[in-house]
Amino acid sequence: MAPRRRRGGTRLTSNDADTVPLASGDRQRRSSAEQQADTTPIGTRLGGPRSPAGGPQPRRSTTEREGHFGDGRGGADRRLRDQAPRRHERTATERRPEPPAPRPEPRTQRAEHRVRRDEAHVRRDEARVRRDEARVPVPTPQRPAAGRDPVRPPTRPEDDLDATGPVLAPLGHLPALDGLRAFAVMAVIAYHAGISWMPGGLLGVDTFFVLSGFLITGLLITEYRNTRRIDLRSFWVRRSRRLMPALLVLLIGVAAYARWIASPGDVGTLRLDALSTLLYVANWRFALSDQSYFNHFSAPSPLLHTWSLSVEEQFYVLWPLVVFLLMRHSARTVDRWRRQRQKAQSLALTVAVLGAEASALVGLALLLLGTDPSRIYYGTDSRAQALLVGAALAVWRGQRTRPISARARSVMSVVGCLAGVAMIVIWTTVSGENRALYAGGFLGVAVVVMLLVASLVEAPEGPVSKVLALAPLTFIGRISYGLYLWHWPVFLTLTATRTGTDGVVLLLLRLGVTLAITLASFHLVEDPIRRRRIRLPNPRLTVPAAFGGVLAVILVATAGTSASVRTPAQLEALAKRAAASPQPAVTVRPGTGAPIKVLLGGDSVALTLGFSDFSTMAAAKGIEIHDFSKLGCGVARGMERRVLGEAGPTTDGCDQWPQRFAQRVDEVDPALALLLVGRWEVTDQLRDGRWTHIGDPAFDAYLGRELDLAITTLGAKGAKVALLTTPIFKPTEAPDGSIYPETKATRVERFNVLLREAAARHPGTSVIDITSVLTPGNKYVDELDGVRLRDDDGVHISNGGARRIGAAIIPQLLRIAQGSAADAAAPQTVGAGPG
């Protein structure tokens, strides 16, 4: 019966129990019937010379023809084999005339007895047979001669040199993996688009990590198995040809964005972001510069998403070196080569598994040490776990010697379904700021993706594979790299303010533009260069020239601008300087006595006002400003708050503001205490198990009581208290084009009403209006009369804005501090312009 093929490189015969994987297509183990039919002397089958009687000349093995071993010992090994006596061989001269060969008959009990007898002889020479049988392919079986019995060769697949070949090498192109890429990139886009039911869509990046680790490691192991070497230079050139062209085009686009669209204060930041992206170290740039993925103030960088490309590129540089060092030794004999290969693969698997666990432990340790989650999110050391999980899967497959069984494929199909459902549940329920992710959750997500990938590879006929192999998904998967590169800059460029649209219309517009740019990049740049349809005349010169040209474009486009954005790290440094620096020298007018001591505190808005030219201007008028502000702290206590769509706890130490206020009053004994809060009071707050906000009567009543406590605490030693109104904040767009509620003017206006009501309940308390100074008519503006009033984040007060406030309210402060009964009895206000 003619043999038939089955998936995975195994030949099906009448006795399928004896089948093993094909070795790269040039060798197979034969069934019992085929072995019984073979009458070729084993010396000839193992590569002996042609017999005098005209025996068949065996063809050379693939390894001998291609010189994979290259040690020149093939002839010597064959001579040793020919000289070795074998009891189960007969020479050509001893062969009797053979009658016409009968058709193969079923094995009888007598034949089985003869086979067992001959096997005793075979076991004695088993070591030599294994070595030679691994080197030389077995010729086509022949019909048995009369009176001759076949000799069963050893059938242990782990002894075959290329037994792992059909398990790993024929993976080829699987459409289902393209479909998985499509789901991953769509999850990331949905997250950036602000779709509410996809809070964990950013974990689609981990899917890319696992796939990259799996595919790259599989290529390295296959190359090592086939050639006994790893060509690192060729590997890195291929990776660069695949990834670099599209990235260079993106950087040119971002340079145009910086030149004509970005805010002036963001341009300096963009310069450093672009340079770090070009060098594939963007993740460390963002981790160490406090550009949080979840930042509450600064405008996001259009290159923020390139952190994942940097992590992958660093993996592409370091991991092949590790694999190369583990597999760099090559044995000169087949047996030693086989043992070395198995040892190297075992070492690689061990390193991958332990490395993934170590990466997860690094993230956990950083979390327990109180490190900012963005450091854990961006760090190569803490995010390499997903890449190494994929690498471990590839090495495990490379070690296998048999294809997966039909029953195991069924199990893997079920596992794939469960892993796919688990992945979708995680994407739709787990927020990127969930603490569990940083305490080992990233490793769990990677394992789920690994199981899904294993199911797609091992059970390509399973239901999940069929769904992911649908044509629309595979199309998206093939261009997923470009979609990932371009969607985020397009989203930041096409805002609701610029386009006049929002909601679904805005999303469709963004997706259409992203798809158009991606297809143009794919067909004009990426695919032609990758497939060498575009050949550079002299790569050694043109590649560095292209690299240098993009660098020059970035530097020119971002030249001549200064930053006006304070990062969280800069604000913390400012607070430390404000606490440690001496007060500005106070000019005391003759006959006025000691300088007037004024406390100024609140949140970071108060900090940026106090540590500016405002204090210098006040000192020139005899006022000594003492700061007691604290970053992230208003007067609302003990509640989780939501800023820019992300929920999080209050800053440590904020709930103890009454004690801090009282301590500073005792230390300074001021004549006047100023309070500037409101940034955090206008956010959504989780109170008594439900989300609430200003405008809710119960919450307004709570804020009123907190303001009463603040006024009482600040005036406990006789200081007069003045409440500064909160300036309007810059309206900030959500990803879907809507305005975040805490940046709406209506909430700030309501809080200023509560300030005035609190002042009215405490005679002698003043309200000083700085809202009309910075935002006349309750309309946010960046600048007035050519003077920039706010930082680019639209929250903090710039030095120019502080000077404008000082000119407007310092005379008012003098009157209040000096005890003017008329001014102190009622709330005080100033006009919109400098006074």
C-alpha positions in Angstrom: 0.0 0.0 0.0 1.4 3.4 -1.0 2.4 5.5 2.0 0.6 8.7 2.6 1.7 11.9 4.3 0.2 13.4 7.4 0.8 16.9 8.9 4.0 17.4 10.9 6.3 15.5 8.6 5.2 11.9 9.6 4.7 9.1 7.0 1.6 7.0 7.6 1.9 3.3 6.7 -0.1 0.2 7.4 1.6 0.1 10.8 1.5 3.6 12.0 2.8 2.8 15.5 6.4 2.5 14.1 6.4 5.9 12.4 8.6 8.8 13.5 9.1 12.4 12.2 10.8 12.8 8.9 14.3 14.3 9.2 14.2 17.4 7.0 12.6 15.5 4.2 15.6 13.2 3.3 15.2 10.3 5.7 12.4 8.3 7.4 11.9 5.4 9.8 10.2 2.5 8.1 7.2 0.5 9.1 7.6 -3.1 10.2 6.4 -4.3 6.8 8.9 -2.1 4.9 11.7 -3.4 7.2 10.8 -7.0 6.6 10.8 -6.3 2.8 14.3 -4.8 2.8 17.1 -7.2 1.7 19.8 -4.7 1.1 22.9 -5.6 3.2 23.2 -3.3 6.2 26.7 -2.4 5.3 25.5 -1.1 2.0 22.6 0.7 3.6 25.0 2.4 6.0 27.1 3.8 3.2 29.6 1.1 2.3 31.2 1.0 -1.2 29.7 -0.5 -4.2 30.1 -4.3 -4.1 31.9 -6.3 -6.8 28.6 -7.8 -7.7 27.2 -4.5 -8.7 25.2 -3.6 -5.5 23.6 -0.2 -5.5 25.7 2.9 -4.9 24.1 4.8 -2.0 23.5 8.5 -2.4 25.4 10.8 0.0 23.7 12.3 2.9 22.6 15.9 3.0 25.1 16.8 5.6 27.9 15.2 3.5 26.8 16.9 0.3 26.5 20.4 1.8 29.6 20.1 4.0 27.8 20.9 7.3 30.4 19.2 9.3 33.4 20.2 7.2 36.0 18.0 8.9 37.1 15.8 6.0 36.5 12.6 7.9 33.7 11.1 5.8 36.0 8.7 3.9 37.8 7.5 7.0 34.6 6.8 8.8 33.3 4.7 5.9 36.6 2.7 5.7 36.2 1.9 9.4 32.7 0.9 8.9 33.6 -1.4 6.0 36.3 -3.1 8.0 34.2 -3.8 11.0 32.9 -7.5 11.0 29.1 -7.8 11.2 27.5 -11.1 11.7 24.3 -10.0 10.0 26.0 -9.0 6.7 26.7 -11.1 3.6 29.1 -10.1 0.9 28.1 -10.0 -2.7 30.2 -13.1 -3.6 28.4 -15.1 -0.9 25.0 -14.2 -2.2 23.2 -17.1 -3.9 21.1 -16.6 -7.1 17.9 -15.1 -6.1 14.6 -16.3 -7.5 12.0 -13.7 -8.5 11.0 -11.8 -5.5 7.5 -12.8 -4.2 5.0 -10.2 -3.0 5.4 -9.2 0.7 3.5 -11.5 3.0 2.3 -10.8 6.6 4.8 -11.5 9.2 4.5 -15.1 10.7 5.5 -16.3 14.1 8.5 -17.9 12.5 9.6 -14.7 11.0 9.1 -12.9 14.3 11.4 -15.5 15.9 14.1 -14.9 13.3 13.8 -11.1 13.8 14.3 -11.5 17.6 17.3 -13.7 17.0 18.9 -11.2 14.7 18.2 -8.3 17.0 20.5 -9.9 19.6 23.4 -9.4 17.1 22.3 -5.9 16.2 22.4 -4.8 19.8 26.1 -5.7 20.0 26.9 -3.2 17.2 24.2 -0.7 18.1 26.5 2.3 18.8 28.2 2.1 15.5 25.0 1.6 13.6 23.4 4.6 15.2 26.3 6.8 14.3 26.4 5.7 10.7 22.7 5.6 10.2 22.5 9.3 11.3 25.0 10.2 8.6 23.7 8.3 5.6 20.1 8.2 4.3 18.4 4.9 3.9 17.7 3.9 0.3 14.3 2.8 -1.0 13.2 -0.5 0.5 13.4 -3.6 -1.8 11.6 -6.8 -1.8 13.1 -9.5 0.3 15.1 -12.3 -1.4 14.1 -15.9 -0.8 15.5 -17.2 2.5 16.6 -13.8 3.7 15.2 -12.1 6.8 15.4 -8.4 7.3 17.3 -6.8 10.2 15.4 -4.2 12.2 17.6 -1.1 12.6 17.3 0.9 15.8 14.3 3.2 15.8 15.0 5.7 18.6 14.1 9.1 17.1 16.2 11.0 19.7 19.3 9.4 18.1 18.5 10.9 14.7 20.6 14.0 13.9 17.7 16.0 12.3 14.8 14.5 14.3 13.8 17.9 15.5 13.7 19.3 12.0 10.1 18.8 11.0 8.9 19.8 14.5 10.3 23.3 14.3 11.7 24.2 10.9 8.5 23.8 8.7 6.6 26.3 10.8 6.7 28.7 7.8 4.1 31.3 7.6 1.0 30.7 9.7 -1.9 33.0 8.9 -3.2 32.6 12.4 -0.2 34.4 13.8 -1.0 37.3 11.6 -4.5 37.3 13.0 -3.1 37.3 16.5 -1.0 40.4 15.6 -4.1 42.0 14.2 -6.0 41.5 17.5 -3.0 42.8 19.5 -2.6 46.0 17.4 -6.4 46.6 17.5 -6.4 46.3 21.3 -3.6 48.9 21.5 -5.5 51.3 19.1 -8.7 50.9 21.1 -6.9 51.8 24.3 -5.4 54.9 22.8 -8.8 55.8 21.2 -10.3 55.9 24.7 -12.8 53.1 24.2 -14.1 52.6 27.7 -14.5 48.8 27.4 -10.8 48.3 26.6 -8.9 49.6 29.7 -6.3 46.9 29.3 -5.7 47.2 25.6 -2.2 48.4 26.2 -1.4 44.7 27.1 -1.6 44.0 23.4 2.1 45.0 23.5 2.8 41.9 25.6 1.3 39.8 22.8 3.8 41.3 20.4 6.6 40.6 22.9 5.7 36.9 23.2 5.4 36.5 19.4 8.8 38.2 18.9 10.6 36.1 21.4 9.1 32.9 20.0 9.8 33.6 16.3 13.2 35.1 16.7 14.4 32.3 19.0 13.0 29.7 16.6 15.0 31.3 13.7 18.2 31.2 15.8 17.8 27.6 16.9 16.9 26.4 13.4 20.0 28.2 11.9 22.2 26.6 14.6 20.8 23.1 14.0 21.2 23.3 10.2 24.6 25.1 10.0 26.3 24.6 13.4 26.6 28.4 13.6 24.6 31.6 14.1 25.4 34.5 11.7 24.8 37.4 14.0 25.7 40.0 11.4 23.2 38.6 8.9 20.5 38.4 11.6 21.0 42.0 12.7 21.0 43.2 9.1 17.7 41.5 8.4 16.1 43.0 11.5 17.3 46.4 10.6 16.0 46.1 7.1 12.6 45.1 8.5 12.2 47.7 11.2 14.4 50.7 10.5 13.0 52.1 7.2 9.5 52.7 8.5 10.8 54.2 11.7 13.0 56.7 9.8 9.9 57.8 7.9 8.0 58.2 11.1 10.7 60.3 12.7 10.6 62.6 9.7 6.8 63.0 10.2 7.3 63.7 13.9 9.9 66.3 13.0 7.2 68.0 10.9 4.8 67.7 13.8 7.4 69.4 16.1 7.9 72.2 13.6 4.4 73.2 12.8 2.0 71.6 15.3 3.5 71.0 18.8 3.4 73.6 21.5 6.7 75.5 21.9 7.3 74.0 25.3 7.0 70.5 23.9 9.6 70.9 21.1 12.6 70.5 23.4 11.2 67.4 24.8 10.4 66.0 21.4 14.0 66.5 20.3 15.2 64.2 23.1 12.4 61.8 22.4 13.3 61.5 18.7 17.0 61.1 19.3 16.4 58.3 21.9 13.9 56.6 19.5 16.5 56.7 16.7 19.0 55.0 19.0 16.4 52.5 20.3 16.6 53.6 23.9 13.3 55.5 24.1 12.0 53.3 26.9 14.8 54.3 29.2 14.4 57.9 28.2 10.7 57.8 29.2 11.4 55.8 32.4 14.1 58.2 33.6 12.4 61.5 32.5 9.1 60.8 34.3 7.1 60.8 31.0 4.5 58.5 32.4 2.2 56.6 30.3 -0.4 57.8 32.8 0.9 61.4 33.3 -1.7 63.8 34.6 -0.2 67.0 33.4 2.2 67.1 30.5 1.1 66.6 26.9 2.0 63.1 25.7 4.8 62.7 23.3 3.9 61.4 19.8 6.8 59.0 20.2 5.7 57.6 23.6 4.6 54.3 22.0 8.0 53.6 20.6 9.2 52.4 24.0 8.1 48.9 23.0 10.2 49.0 19.8 13.2 49.9 21.9 12.6 47.0 24.3 12.3 44.6 21.3 15.4 46.0 19.6 17.5 45.7 22.8 16.3 42.1 23.0 17.3 41.5 19.4 20.8 42.7 20.2 21.3 40.9 23.5 19.4 37.6 23.2 21.1 36.4 20.0 24.4 37.0 21.7 23.3 34.8 24.7 22.1 32.1 22.3 25.3 32.3 20.3 27.5 31.9 23.5 25.4 28.9 24.6 25.7 27.2 21.2 29.0 28.3 19.9 30.8 25.0 20.4 30.7 22.5 17.6 31.7 18.9 17.9 33.7 17.1 15.2 31.7 13.9 15.3 28.1 13.2 14.9 27.6 11.8 18.4 29.3 14.6 20.1 27.5 17.2 17.9 24.2 15.7 18.9 25.0 15.8 22.6 26.3 19.3 22.3 23.2 20.5 20.5 20.9 19.0 23.1 23.0 20.5 25.9 22.9 23.9 24.3 19.2 23.8 23.8 18.7 22.7 27.4 20.8 25.6 28.6 18.9 28.1 26.4 15.6 26.8 27.8 16.9 27.2 31.3 18.2 30.7 30.7 14.9 31.7 29.1 12.8 30.4 32.0 15.0 31.7 34.8 15.3 35.0 32.9 11.5 35.5 32.7 11.2 34.7 36.4 14.0 37.1 37.3 12.4 39.9 35.2 9.1 39.4 37.0 10.9 39.5 40.4 12.7 42.8 39.3 9.3 44.4 38.7 8.0 43.1 42.0 11.0 44.4 43.9 10.8 47.8 42.3 7.1 48.0 43.2 7.8 47.1 46.9 10.5 49.8 47.0 7.9 52.4 46.0 9.3 53.0 42.5 7.0 54.8 40.1 5.0 52.3 38.0 6.2 54.0 34.8 9.8 52.8 35.6 8.5 49.2 35.9 6.3 49.6 32.8 9.1 51.0 30.6 12.2 49.1 31.9 13.8 46.5 29.7 14.8 44.5 32.8 11.2 44.4 34.1 9.4 43.9 30.8 11.8 41.3 29.2 9.7 38.5 30.8 7.2 38.4 27.9 10.0 38.1 25.3 11.7 35.4 27.3 8.5 33.4 27.7 8.1 33.3 24.0 11.8 32.3 23.6 11.2 29.5 26.1 8.3 28.2 24.0 10.6 28.2 20.9 13.4 26.3 22.6 11.0 23.7 24.0 9.6 23.1 20.5 13.2 22.8 19.2 13.9 20.0 21.7 11.0 17.8 20.8 11.7 14.7 18.7 8.1 13.7 17.8 5.2 15.7 16.4 2.3 16.3 18.6 -0.3 13.5 18.7 -3.9 13.8 17.5 -5.1 13.7 21.1 -2.6 16.3 22.2 -3.7 18.5 19.3 -7.3 18.3 20.5 -6.2 19.3 24.0 -4.2 22.2 22.6 -7.2 23.4 20.7 -9.2 23.6 23.9 -6.3 25.3 25.6 -6.2 27.8 22.8 -9.8 28.6 23.2 -9.5 29.1 26.9 -6.3 31.2 26.5 -8.0 33.4 23.9 -11.0 34.0 26.1 -8.7 34.8 29.1 -6.7 37.2 27.0 -9.9 39.1 25.9 -11.2 39.2 29.5 -7.9 40.7 30.7 -7.9 43.3 28.0 -11.4 44.4 28.8 -11.1 44.4 32.6 -7.6 45.1 33.8 -6.4 48.7 33.8 -2.8 49.5 32.9 -2.3 51.0 36.4 -3.5 47.9 38.2 -1.0 47.1 40.9 -1.4 43.3 40.3 0.2 43.7 36.9 3.4 45.0 38.4 3.4 42.3 41.1 3.7 39.4 38.7 0.7 40.1 36.5 2.8 40.8 33.4 4.3 37.3 33.6 0.8 35.8 33.9 -0.4 37.7 30.8 2.7 36.4 28.9 2.0 32.8 29.9 -1.6 33.2 28.7 -0.4 34.5 25.3 2.3 31.7 25.2 -0.5 29.1 25.5 -2.4 30.7 22.8 0.6 30.8 20.4 1.4 27.2 21.2 -2.2 26.3 20.3 -2.0 28.1 17.0 1.3 26.4 16.1 0.6 22.9 17.3 -3.1 22.7 16.4 -3.4 24.8 13.2 -6.8 23.2 12.4 -8.3 24.3 15.8 -11.2 26.7 16.0 -9.1 29.6 17.3 -6.6 29.1 14.4 -9.4 29.2 11.9 -10.9 32.4 13.3 -7.6 34.1 13.4 -6.7 33.0 9.9 -9.7 34.9 8.4 -8.6 37.1 5.5 -9.4 40.5 7.1 -7.4 39.7 10.2 -4.4 38.4 8.3 -4.4 41.6 6.2 -4.3 43.7 9.3 -1.7 41.5 10.9 0.6 41.9 7.9 0.6 45.7 8.2 0.4 45.7 12.0 3.9 47.2 12.4 3.0 50.3 10.4 -0.4 50.6 12.2 1.3 50.6 15.5 3.9 53.2 14.4 1.5 55.7 12.9 -1.7 55.5 14.9 -0.5 57.4 18.0 1.0 60.4 16.2 -2.2 60.6 14.0 -4.4 60.5 17.1 -2.5 63.4 18.7 -2.6 65.4 15.5 -6.2 65.0 14.6 -7.9 66.3 17.7 -11.5 67.4 18.2 -10.3 71.0 18.3 -8.5 70.8 15.0 -11.1 68.7 13.1 -14.3 70.0 14.6 -15.5 66.4 15.1 -15.7 64.0 18.0 -17.0 60.6 19.0 -17.4 58.0 16.3 -16.8 60.4 13.5 -13.4 61.5 14.9 -12.4 57.9 15.5 -13.3 56.9 11.9 -11.3 59.9 10.6 -8.3 58.9 12.6 -8.4 55.3 11.6 -8.8 56.2 7.9 -5.8 58.5 7.9 -3.8 55.9 9.9 -4.6 53.2 7.4 -3.8 55.4 4.4 -0.4 56.3 5.8 0.4 52.7 6.8 -0.4 51.3 3.4 1.7 53.9 1.7 4.6 53.2 4.0 4.2 49.4 3.6 4.0 49.4 -0.2 6.5 52.2 -0.9 9.1 51.7 1.8 8.8 48.7 4.1 8.0 45.8 1.7 10.3 46.9 -1.2 13.3 47.3 1.1 12.6 44.1 3.0 12.2 42.0 -0.3 15.2 43.8 -1.9 13.1 45.3 -4.7 14.8 48.6 -3.7 18.5 48.1 -3.7 20.7 50.8 -2.2 23.8 51.4 -4.5 26.3 51.3 -1.7 24.7 50.2 1.6 27.9 51.0 3.6 27.5 54.6 2.6 23.9 55.1 1.9 22.6 53.6 5.2 24.7 55.9 7.4 23.8 58.8 5.1 20.1 58.1 5.5 20.5 57.8 9.3 22.5 61.0 9.5 20.0 62.8 7.2 17.1 62.0 9.5 19.1 63.1 12.5 19.8 66.4 10.8 16.1 66.9 10.1 15.2 66.3 13.7 17.8 68.7 15.0 16.8 71.4 12.5 13.0 71.0 13.2 13.5 71.2 17.0 16.1 74.0 17.1 15.6 77.4 18.8 12.8 76.5 21.2 12.7 76.4 25.0 10.7 74.1 27.2 7.9 75.4 29.5 6.7 72.0 30.8 7.5 71.0 34.3 7.6 67.2 34.7 6.8 65.6 38.0 10.5 65.2 38.7 11.1 68.9 38.1 8.1 69.8 40.3 9.6 67.7 43.1 13.0 69.3 42.7 11.3 72.7 42.8 9.5 71.8 46.1 12.8 70.8 47.6 14.5 74.0 46.5 11.6 76.0 47.9 11.9 74.3 51.2 15.7 74.6 51.4 16.4 78.0 49.8 16.6 81.1 51.9 13.8 83.7 51.4 14.5 86.5 49.0 16.1 89.5 50.6 13.3 91.8 51.8 13.4 95.5 51.4 12.2 97.2 54.6 11.0 100.7 54.2 12.2 103.2 56.8 9.8 103.4 59.8 7.9 100.3 58.8 9.7 97.9 61.2 10.2 94.2 60.4 9.1 92.6 57.1 5.6 91.3 56.7 5.6 87.5 56.9 3.2 85.8 54.6 2.5 82.0 54.3 1.6 80.8 50.8 0.6 77.2 50.3 -1.6 74.6 48.7 -0.9 72.3 45.8 1.7 72.4 43.0 -0.1 75.4 41.5 0.7 77.4 44.7 4.3 76.1 44.5 4.8 77.4 41.0 3.4 80.8 42.1 5.5 81.0 45.3 8.8 79.9 43.8 8.9 82.5 41.0 9.3 86.2 40.4 6.2 86.7 42.5 8.3 86.2 45.7 11.0 88.6 44.5 8.4 91.3 43.7 6.8 90.8 47.1 10.2 91.1 48.8 10.7 94.4 47.1 7.6 95.6 48.8 8.5 94.4 52.3 6.7 91.0 52.1 8.5 87.8 53.0 6.9 84.8 51.3 7.1 81.4 53.1 6.0 78.4 51.2 4.1 75.5 52.7 2.6 73.9 49.6 2.8 70.1 48.9 2.6 68.5 45.5 -0.7 66.7 44.7 -2.4 67.8 47.9 -5.5 69.9 48.2 -7.9 69.9 51.2 -10.1 66.9 50.1 -8.8 63.9 52.1 -9.0 60.1 52.1 -10.5 59.6 48.6 -9.4 58.0 45.4 -9.5 60.4 42.5 -9.8 60.2 38.8 -7.6 62.4 36.6 -7.6 62.3 32.8 -9.6 59.1 32.9 -7.2 57.3 35.2 -8.1 56.5 38.8 -5.5 56.6 41.6 -5.0 57.3 45.3 -4.1 60.6 46.7 -0.5 61.5 47.3 1.1 60.2 50.5 0.9 62.7 53.3 -2.0 64.7 51.9 -4.5 63.5 54.5 -2.3 65.1 57.3 -2.6 68.7 55.9 -4.2 70.1 59.1 -1.2 69.1 61.1 1.2 70.5 58.4 -0.7 73.8 58.3 -0.6 74.1 62.1 3.1 73.3 62.2 4.0 76.0 59.6 1.9 78.6 61.4 3.7 77.9 64.7 7.1 78.1 62.9 6.5 81.3 60.9 3.9 83.1 63.0 2.7 85.0 59.8 0.7 88.1 59.6 -1.1 86.8 56.6 -1.8 83.2 55.3 -2.6 82.5 51.6 -4.3 79.3 50.4 -4.4 78.3 46.7 -6.1 75.0 46.0 -8.6 73.6 43.6 -6.8 71.5 41.1 -7.6 68.3 42.9 -11.0 69.4 44.4 -12.5 69.6 40.9 -11.6 66.0 40.0 -14.0 63.0 40.3 -13.6 61.6 43.8 -14.5 58.1 45.2 -16.4 58.9 48.4 -18.4 56.3 50.4 -18.1 53.8 47.7 -19.4 55.9 44.8 -17.9 58.4 42.4 -18.9 62.0 43.0 -17.7 65.4 42.1 -18.1 69.1 42.7 -21.7 70.2 42.0 -23.1 67.2 44.0 -24.7 68.9 47.1 -23.3 66.3 49.5 -19.8 66.7 48.1 -20.1 70.5 48.1 -21.0 70.4 51.7 -18.0 68.2 52.5 -15.7 70.6 50.7 -17.2 73.5 52.6 -16.4 71.8 55.9 -12.8 71.2 54.8 -12.4 74.9 53.8 -13.7 75.9 57.1 -11.1 73.7 58.8 -8.3 75.2 56.7 -9.4 78.8 57.5 -9.6 78.0 61.2 -6.2 76.3 61.3 -4.4 79.0 59.4 -5.8 81.8 61.5 -5.3 80.0 64.9 -2.5 82.4 66.0 -4.2 85.6 64.8 -3.0 85.6 61.2 -5.4 87.0 58.6 -6.4 84.5 56.0 -6.9 85.1 52.2 -8.2 82.5 49.8 -6.9 82.8 46.2 -9.4 81.8 43.6 -8.5 78.9 41.2 -7.6 79.9 37.6 -9.4 78.1 34.8 -7.4 75.1 33.5 -6.7 74.3 29.9 -9.5 72.1 28.5 -7.9 68.7 27.8 -9.2 66.3 25.2 -9.8 62.7 26.0 -8.8 60.2 23.3 -12.3 60.1 21.9 -12.3 63.9 21.5 -14.4 64.7 24.5 -13.2 67.1 27.3 -12.1 65.6 30.6 -14.5 66.9 33.2 -11.9 68.2 35.7 -10.6 70.5 33.0 -14.0 72.1 32.2 -14.4 75.7 33.3 -17.8 75.0 35.0 -16.2 72.9 37.7 -13.6 75.6 38.5 -16.3 78.3 38.6 -18.3 76.2 41.1 -15.3 75.7 43.3 -14.6 79.5 43.4 -18.2 80.0 44.5 -17.5 77.6 47.4 -14.4 79.6 48.3 -16.5 82.8 48.6 -19.1 81.1 50.7 -16.5 79.8 53.1 -14.9 83.2 53.4 -18.3 84.7 54.2 -18.7 82.3 57.1 -15.5 83.5 58.7 -15.4 87.3 59.3 -12.0 88.8 58.4 -11.2 86.2 55.7 -10.6 87.6 52.2 -10.9 86.2 48.8 -8.4 87.4 46.2 -9.4 86.9 42.6 -6.5 85.7 40.5 -8.8 83.9 38.0 -9.5 87.1 36.2 -5.8 87.9 36.1 -4.8 84.7 34.3 -8.1 83.8 32.6 -10.2 86.9 32.0 -13.8 86.1 31.4 -13.3 82.5 32.7 -11.7 81.6 29.3 -8.4 79.8 29.2 -5.6 81.6 27.4 -2.0 80.7 27.0 -0.7 84.2 26.9 -1.8 87.9 27.2 0.0 90.9 25.8 2.8 88.7 24.5 3.4 87.2 27.9 3.1 83.4 28.5 0.9 82.9 31.6 0.8 79.1 32.0 3.0 76.1 31.4 2.2 74.0 28.4 0.3 71.6 30.6 -2.4 74.3 31.1 -2.3 73.9 34.9 0.8 75.4 36.4 1.7 79.1 36.5 4.6 80.2 34.5 7.1 82.9 35.6 5.4 85.4 33.3 2.0 84.6 34.8 3.5 84.9 38.3 4.8 88.4 37.5 1.3 89.4 36.3 -0.3 88.1 39.4 2.3 89.9 41.6 1.6 93.2 39.9 -2.1 92.7 40.4 -2.4 91.5 44.0 0.7 92.6 46.0 -0.8 96.0 46.8 -3.9 94.2 48.0 -1.8 91.9 50.3 -0.2 94.9 51.9 -3.5 96.4 52.7 -4.8 93.2 54.2 -1.7 92.5 56.2 -1.5 96.0 57.6 -4.9 95.6 59.0 -7.2 97.8 56.9 -10.5 97.2 58.5 -12.4 98.1 55.4 -10.5 95.8 53.2 -10.4 92.9 55.6 -14.0 92.9 56.5 -15.2 91.8 53.1 -13.9 89.6 50.4 -11.4 91.3 48.2 -11.1 91.1 44.4 -8.8 92.6 41.8 -9.4 93.3 38.2 -8.3 91.4 35.2 -5.3 93.6 34.4 -2.2 94.4 36.5 -3.0 96.8 39.3 
